[in-house]
């Protein structure tokens, strides 16, 4: 996975930081990604150990792992630093 991520990808980490777990379609809608793009990003993050998912019926719910939570915290801190003038 690339070290640099775009705003929409960072938004997914921010969305998942709530810890409640969201479906892929909810993540796509909230982040502005298409469903397919969100799926591909989520799969890559799962392979990197940043996300985990659970099947509930026909839906797949996504959660941050401890490693993913640490990355989310760093992304939020970086965003704050970049917003400072």
N, C-alpha and C positions, 0 to 999 in steps of 0.2 A: 504494500500500500504506500502511496506517495506520502511524503512528510507534509507537503503543503496541501491544504484543502480549500475549497471555495466556500463562499458564504452559505450556500444552501446545505452543504455537507456539515458545516459547523452548526447550522440551525438544527439539524437532526440530533446532534449531541445535546444541544441546549433543551430541545423538546423532551428527549428521553431522560434528562437529569431529574425530572419530577419523580421517577422511579415507579410510576404506576403501570408502565408497559402499554404500548400502543400497537394497533394493528398496522400492517404495512400501508394500507390505504389511508389511514389517519395520518401517518408520518408523511406520506407523499403529499397529501392535501395541505398539511401544516407547513411543510418546507418549500412548497412550490415546485417539487420534482414531479415528473411523470411517474406512474406506478412502476414501470419497468426500470427507470433510472434509480428509483428508491430501492427496489429489490436488488439491483446489482451492487449498489453501495452497501446495503445491509449485509449481503453475502460476503463481500470483501472484508467488512468489519468483523463478521463472525469468524472468518478464517484467521484474522489477526488477533482474535481473542478480546475484542473490544465490546462486542454485542453478543447476546445469547437470545435464542427465540424459543417459544413454546407454541405448539399447535393446540388450538382450542376450537374444536369443530372444524369448520372450513377455513378459519382465520389463523394467521400466524401473528403472534404478539412478540414484540421486540423489547428487550431490556438491556441496560448497560451492565457490563461486568465491572468488577472492582477496577480493573485496568482501564476500562472505558470511562468510568466515573473520574478517574485521575486525569485522563485526557480531556474530558469535558471541563473539568476545573481549570486546567491549563489554557484551554481555548477561551474560556470566559475571561481569565486574567489577561491573556494576550489581547483580547478585544478591548478591554478596559484601557490597557496601556496604549493601544493604537488610537483610541478615541481622545486621549489626553493631548493637550497642545502646549 
